[in-house]
Amino acid sequence: MTEAELRAIYDRRPSPEMRRLLWEIARLHSVVRRAAQFATCFPLYDGQTTSSAYHIILGALRRELAGETWLASEAAASEEIFDTERQRLGRTRG
């Protein structure tokens, strides 16, 4: 769910319990965001036949993160912010 969808749910049924649930979702989003940052720090590894436990776990993490639609939309928004800042500073991507 997007941030706007979550906000709309709260707006329809504001309550202390709903607020707590939405804060929990926000905390979980933060953990997933950090996991995505971690996963991008490592090069892709396709040799599944000789994979170590590390590569198997990292591959599973990447597959699970790929299913997080809110993360993809957040990444696109972040990239747009960085592109705007690069343009402001007169820098090119790369």
OpenMM code with the backbone's topology and positions (N, CA, C; nanometers):
from openmm import Vec3, app, unit

residues = "MET THR GLU ALA GLU LEU ARG ALA ILE TYR ASP ARG ARG PRO SER PRO GLU MET ARG ARG LEU LEU TRP GLU ILE ALA ARG LEU HIS SER VAL VAL ARG ARG ALA ALA GLN PHE ALA THR CYS PHE PRO LEU TYR ASP GLY GLN THR THR SER SER ALA TYR HIS ILE ILE LEU GLY ALA LEU ARG ARG GLU LEU ALA GLY GLU THR TRP LEU ALA SER GLU ALA ALA ALA SER GLU GLU ILE PHE ASP THR GLU ARG GLN ARG LEU GLY ARG THR ARG GLY".split()
positions = [
    Vec3(0.0839, -0.1181, 0.0000),
    Vec3(0.0000, 0.0000, 0.0000),
    Vec3(0.0881, 0.1241, 0.0000),
    Vec3(0.0405, 0.2247, -0.0692),
    Vec3(0.1154, 0.3494, -0.0731),
    Vec3(0.0898, 0.4304, 0.0530),
    Vec3(0.1728, 0.5314, 0.0719),
    Vec3(0.1548, 0.6195, 0.1873),
    Vec3(0.0190, 0.6883, 0.1811),
    Vec3(-0.0220, 0.7274, 0.0611),
    Vec3(-0.1521, 0.7937, 0.0450),
    Vec3(-0.2670, 0.6993, 0.0814),
    Vec3(-0.2561, 0.5734, 0.0417),
    Vec3(-0.3606, 0.4751, 0.0757),
    Vec3(-0.3679, 0.4542, 0.2267),
    Vec3(-0.2529, 0.4453, 0.2905),
    Vec3(-0.2508, 0.4282, 0.4360),
    Vec3(-0.3097, 0.5503, 0.5063),
    Vec3(-0.2753, 0.6680, 0.4580),
    Vec3(-0.3291, 0.7903, 0.5160),
    Vec3(-0.4806, 0.7956, 0.4991),
    Vec3(-0.5303, 0.7521, 0.3838),
    Vec3(-0.6749, 0.7517, 0.3583),
    Vec3(-0.7476, 0.6575, 0.4543),
    Vec3(-0.6867, 0.5435, 0.4836),
    Vec3(-0.7469, 0.4500, 0.5797),
    Vec3(-0.7615, 0.5178, 0.7159),
    Vec3(-0.6554, 0.5843, 0.7589),
    Vec3(-0.6626, 0.6532, 0.8883),
    Vec3(-0.7688, 0.7629, 0.8863),
    Vec3(-0.7748, 0.8366, 0.7752),
    Vec3(-0.8732, 0.9449, 0.7653),
    Vec3(-1.0166, 0.8926, 0.7738),
    Vec3(-1.0390, 0.7716, 0.7219),
    Vec3(-1.1735, 0.7131, 0.7282),
    Vec3(-1.2081, 0.6635, 0.8686),
    Vec3(-1.1092, 0.6159, 0.9417),
    Vec3(-1.1335, 0.5593, 1.0751),
    Vec3(-1.0232, 0.6012, 1.1732),
    Vec3(-1.0171, 0.7295, 1.2047),
    Vec3(-0.9121, 0.7727, 1.2978),
    Vec3(-0.9378, 0.7183, 1.4386),
    Vec3(-0.8362, 0.6586, 1.4943),
    Vec3(-0.8444, 0.6073, 1.6313),
    Vec3(-0.7020, 0.5847, 1.6808),
    Vec3(-0.6828, 0.5775, 1.8119),
    Vec3(-0.5490, 0.5494, 1.8648),
    Vec3(-0.4942, 0.4152, 1.8156),
    Vec3(-0.5810, 0.3151, 1.8030),
    Vec3(-0.5365, 0.1829, 1.7565),
    Vec3(-0.4892, 0.1885, 1.6111),
    Vec3(-0.5656, 0.2598, 1.5266),
    Vec3(-0.5277, 0.2715, 1.3860),
    Vec3(-0.3950, 0.3466, 1.3739),
    Vec3(-0.3788, 0.4488, 1.4539),
    Vec3(-0.2537, 0.5252, 1.4533),
    Vec3(-0.1360, 0.4353, 1.4900),
    Vec3(-0.1532, 0.3505, 1.5923),
    Vec3(-0.0472, 0.2565, 1.6318),
    Vec3(-0.0151, 0.1586, 1.5193),
    Vec3(-0.1193, 0.1074, 1.4527),
    Vec3(-0.0973, 0.0161, 1.3402),
    Vec3(-0.0194, 0.0834, 1.2280),
    Vec3(-0.0550, 0.2063, 1.1966),
    Vec3(0.0140, 0.2773, 1.0888),
    Vec3(0.1585, 0.3090, 1.1260),
    Vec3(0.1839, 0.3388, 1.2533),
    Vec3(0.3224, 0.3590, 1.2961),
    Vec3(0.4018, 0.2290, 1.2848),
    Vec3(0.3385, 0.1175, 1.3154),
    Vec3(0.4057, -0.0123, 1.3017),
    Vec3(0.4386, -0.0396, 1.1552),
    Vec3(0.3462, -0.0100, 1.0669),
    Vec3(0.3714, -0.0265, 0.9234),
    Vec3(0.4881, 0.0631, 0.8813),
    Vec3(0.4915, 0.1859, 0.9310),
    Vec3(0.6009, 0.2774, 0.8980),
    Vec3(0.7350, 0.2219, 0.9458),
    Vec3(0.7369, 0.1631, 1.0650),
    Vec3(0.8607, 0.1032, 1.1156),
    Vec3(0.9030, -0.0154, 1.0299),
    Vec3(0.8066, -0.0967, 0.9886),
    Vec3(0.8384, -0.2110, 0.9020),
    Vec3(0.8882, -0.1635, 0.7653),
    Vec3(0.8280, -0.0586, 0.7129),
    Vec3(0.8769, -0.0004, 0.5871),
    Vec3(1.0227, 0.0421, 0.6022),
    Vec3(1.0561, 0.0973, 0.7157),
    Vec3(1.1933, 0.1405, 0.7405),
    Vec3(1.2901, 0.0225, 0.7380),
    Vec3(1.2495, -0.0891, 0.7964),
    Vec3(1.3339, -0.2090, 0.7958),
    Vec3(1.3512, -0.2613, 0.6529),
    Vec3(1.2428, -0.2646, 0.5775),
    Vec3(1.2498, -0.3119, 0.4389),
    Vec3(1.3368, -0.2177, 0.3555),
    Vec3(1.3219, -0.0876, 0.3773),
    Vec3(1.4043, 0.0106, 0.3058),
    Vec3(1.5522, -0.0134, 0.3351),
    Vec3(1.5862, -0.0379, 0.4605),
    Vec3(1.7261, -0.0628, 0.4982),
    Vec3(1.7753, -0.1931, 0.4353),
    Vec3(1.6913, -0.2955, 0.4317),
    Vec3(1.7291, -0.4216, 0.3669),
    Vec3(1.7552, -0.4006, 0.2180),
    Vec3(1.6739, -0.3173, 0.1543),
    Vec3(1.6941, -0.2883, 0.0120),
    Vec3(1.8264, -0.2154, -0.0092),
    Vec3(1.8580, -0.1218, 0.0779),
    Vec3(1.9865, -0.0521, 0.0693),
    Vec3(2.1017, -0.1504, 0.0862),
    Vec3(2.0878, -0.2410, 0.1796),
    Vec3(2.1903, -0.3424, 0.2042),
    Vec3(2.2098, -0.4310, 0.0812),
    Vec3(2.0984, -0.4770, 0.0235),
    Vec3(2.1057, -0.5682, -0.0913),
    Vec3(2.1710, -0.5023, -0.2118),
    Vec3(2.1545, -0.3715, -0.2282),
    Vec3(2.2151, -0.3044, -0.3435),
    Vec3(2.3646, -0.2842, -0.3282),
    Vec3(2.4182, -0.3087, -0.2116),
    Vec3(2.5618, -0.2921, -0.1881),
    Vec3(2.6447, -0.4081, -0.2425),
    Vec3(2.5801, -0.5135, -0.2884),
    Vec3(2.6514, -0.6327, -0.3315),
    Vec3(2.6227, -0.6617, -0.4782),
    Vec3(2.7225, -0.7035, -0.5518),
    Vec3(2.6994, -0.7357, -0.6933),
    Vec3(2.6091, -0.8586, -0.7070),
    Vec3(2.5393, -0.8648, -0.8202),
    Vec3(2.4544, -0.9817, -0.8462),
    Vec3(2.5408, -1.1058, -0.8606),
    Vec3(2.4896, -1.2179, -0.8154),
    Vec3(2.5624, -1.3444, -0.8200),
    Vec3(2.4683, -1.4492, -0.8755),
    Vec3(2.5002, -1.5017, -0.9913),
    Vec3(2.4095, -1.5959, -1.0579),
    Vec3(2.4518, -1.7415, -1.0471),
    Vec3(2.5659, -1.7712, -0.9900),
    Vec3(2.6128, -1.9094, -0.9840),
    Vec3(2.5457, -1.9887, -0.8742),
    Vec3(2.4207, -2.0258, -0.8942),
    Vec3(2.3435, -2.0943, -0.7906),
    Vec3(2.4004, -2.2310, -0.7532),
    Vec3(2.4693, -2.2970, -0.8457),
    Vec3(2.5186, -2.4309, -0.8134),
    Vec3(2.6316, -2.4275, -0.7116),
    Vec3(2.7051, -2.3171, -0.7058),
    Vec3(2.8140, -2.3074, -0.6095),
    Vec3(2.7881, -2.1968, -0.5075),
    Vec3(2.6608, -2.1647, -0.4870),
    Vec3(2.6257, -2.0557, -0.3972),
    Vec3(2.6553, -2.0882, -0.2522),
    Vec3(2.7048, -1.9895, -0.1833),
    Vec3(2.7203, -2.0013, -0.0386),
    Vec3(2.5874, -1.9642, 0.0262),
    Vec3(2.5774, -1.9874, 0.1541),
    Vec3(2.4552, -1.9507, 0.2267),
    Vec3(2.4295, -1.8005, 0.2129),
    Vec3(2.5358, -1.7224, 0.2148),
    Vec3(2.5246, -1.5778, 0.1988),
    Vec3(2.4541, -1.5429, 0.0686),
    Vec3(2.4966, -1.6035, -0.0419),
    Vec3(2.4368, -1.5739, -0.1724),
    Vec3(2.2920, -1.6235, -0.1812),
    Vec3(2.2633, -1.7342, -0.1196),
    Vec3(2.1264, -1.7871, -0.1195),
    Vec3(2.0344, -1.6923, -0.0431),
    Vec3(2.0791, -1.6481, 0.0746),
    Vec3(1.9982, -1.5576, 0.1561),
    Vec3(1.9829, -1.4230, 0.0864),
    Vec3(2.0907, -1.3704, 0.0283),
    Vec3(2.0832, -1.2431, -0.0419),
    Vec3(1.9900, -1.2535, -0.1624),
    Vec3(1.9931, -1.3656, -0.2332),
    Vec3(1.9020, -1.3860, -0.3459),
    Vec3(1.7565, -1.3886, -0.3000),
    Vec3(1.7314, -1.4562, -0.1890),
    Vec3(1.5951, -1.4613, -0.1349),
    Vec3(1.5497, -1.3218, -0.0922),
    Vec3(1.6390, -1.2470, -0.0296),
    Vec3(1.6068, -1.1104, 0.0112),
    Vec3(1.5710, -1.0252, -0.1103),
    Vec3(1.6495, -1.0356, -0.2167),
    Vec3(1.6215, -0.9579, -0.3379),
    Vec3(1.4863, -0.9959, -0.3984),
    Vec3(1.4544, -1.1246, -0.3996),
    Vec3(1.3245, -1.1669, -0.4545),
    Vec3(1.2095, -1.1115, -0.3708),
    Vec3(1.2235, -1.1160, -0.2397),
    Vec3(1.1184, -1.0633, -0.1527),
    Vec3(1.1047, -0.9123, -0.1669),
    Vec3(1.2162, -0.8425, -0.1776),
    Vec3(1.2113, -0.6974, -0.1935),
    Vec3(1.1486, -0.6588, -0.3277),
    Vec3(1.1682, -0.7410, -0.4292),
    Vec3(1.1097, -0.7130, -0.5606),
    Vec3(0.9571, -0.7121, -0.5539),
    Vec3(0.8996, -0.7831, -0.4596),
    Vec3(0.7544, -0.7878, -0.4438),
    Vec3(0.6968, -0.6718, -0.3639),
    Vec3(0.7815, -0.5864, -0.3099),
    Vec3(0.7357, -0.4723, -0.2295),
    Vec3(0.7071, -0.3546, -0.3224),
    Vec3(0.5820, -0.3429, -0.3663),
    Vec3(0.5471, -0.2399, -0.4637),
    Vec3(0.5669, -0.0990, -0.4094),
    Vec3(0.5423, -0.0764, -0.2826),
    Vec3(0.5608, 0.0575, -0.2263),
    Vec3(0.7070, 0.0972, -0.2312),
    Vec3(0.7984, -0.0010, -0.2198),
    Vec3(0.9412, 0.0274, -0.2226),
    Vec3(0.9831, 0.0752, -0.3610),
    Vec3(0.9269, 0.0152, -0.4654),
    Vec3(0.9594, 0.0571, -0.6015),
    Vec3(0.9129, 0.1999, -0.6262),
    Vec3(0.7928, 0.2338, -0.5803),
    Vec3(0.7437, 0.3702, -0.6015),
    Vec3(0.8242, 0.4696, -0.5191),
    Vec3(0.8682, 0.4281, -0.4017),
    Vec3(0.9515, 0.5156, -0.3189),
    Vec3(1.0875, 0.5375, -0.3839),
    Vec3(1.1438, 0.4316, -0.4431),
    Vec3(1.2733, 0.4432, -0.5103),
    Vec3(1.2630, 0.5395, -0.6282),
    Vec3(1.1545, 0.5313, -0.7026),
    Vec3(1.1346, 0.6219, -0.8161),
    Vec3(1.1241, 0.7667, -0.7674),
    Vec3(1.0528, 0.7884, -0.6590),
    Vec3(1.0406, 0.9238, -0.6042),
    Vec3(1.1755, 0.9751, -0.5561),
    Vec3(1.2539, 0.8888, -0.4915),
    Vec3(1.3867, 0.9289, -0.4448),
    Vec3(1.4774, 0.9630, -0.5623),
    Vec3(1.4715, 0.8828, -0.6674),
    Vec3(1.5537, 0.9081, -0.7852),
    Vec3(1.5165, 1.0416, -0.8485),
    Vec3(1.3879, 1.0732, -0.8483),
    Vec3(1.3423, 1.2018, -0.9030),
    Vec3(1.3996, 1.3172, -0.8208),
    Vec3(1.4021, 1.3015, -0.6896),
    Vec3(1.4598, 1.4041, -0.6022),
    Vec3(1.6078, 1.4210, -0.6319),
    Vec3(1.6809, 1.3082, -0.6459),
    Vec3(1.8239, 1.3155, -0.6741),
    Vec3(1.8500, 1.3765, -0.8112),
    Vec3(1.7678, 1.3419, -0.9112),
    Vec3(1.7834, 1.3998, -1.0451),
    Vec3(1.7645, 1.5507, -1.0408),
    Vec3(1.6647, 1.5967, -0.9669),
    Vec3(1.6397, 1.7403, -0.9535),
    Vec3(1.7589, 1.8089, -0.8886),
    Vec3(1.8127, 1.7483, -0.7859),
    Vec3(1.9287, 1.8058, -0.7171),
    Vec3(2.0509, 1.8057, -0.8082),
    Vec3(2.0707, 1.6988, -0.8849),
    Vec3(2.1832, 1.6946, -0.9800),
    Vec3(2.1701, 1.8062, -1.0830),
    Vec3(2.0493, 1.8273, -1.1317),
    Vec3(2.0265, 1.9340, -1.2296),
    Vec3(2.0544, 2.0700, -1.1664),
    Vec3(2.0103, 2.0873, -1.0441),
    Vec3(2.0334, 2.2144, -0.9750),
    Vec3(2.1827, 2.2409, -0.9602),
    Vec3(2.2585, 2.1365, -0.9332),
    Vec3(2.4025, 2.1510, -0.9135),
    Vec3(2.4803, 2.1454, -1.0455),
    Vec3(2.4082, 2.1189, -1.1557),
    Vec3(2.4731, 2.1134, -1.2864),
    Vec3(2.5559, 1.9876, -1.3081),
    Vec3(2.5193, 1.8821, -1.2384),
    Vec3(2.5918, 1.7545, -1.2509),
    Vec3(2.5112, 1.6582, -1.3360),
    Vec3(2.5822, 1.5683, -1.4020),
    Vec3(2.5144, 1.4641, -1.4772),
    Vec3(2.5195, 1.3359, -1.3986),
    Vec3(2.4303, 1.2490, -1.4335),
    Vec3(2.4229, 1.1192, -1.3658),
    Vec3(2.5385, 1.0336, -1.4095),
    Vec3(2.5903, 0.9522, -1.3162),
    Vec3(2.6957, 0.8610, -1.3558),
    Vec3(2.7953, 0.8449, -1.2562),
] * unit.nanometer
topology = app.Topology()
chain = topology.addChain("A")
for resn in residues:
    res = topology.addResidue(resn, chain)
    for name in ("N", "CA", "C"):
        topology.addAtom(name, app.Element.getBySymbol(name[0]), res)
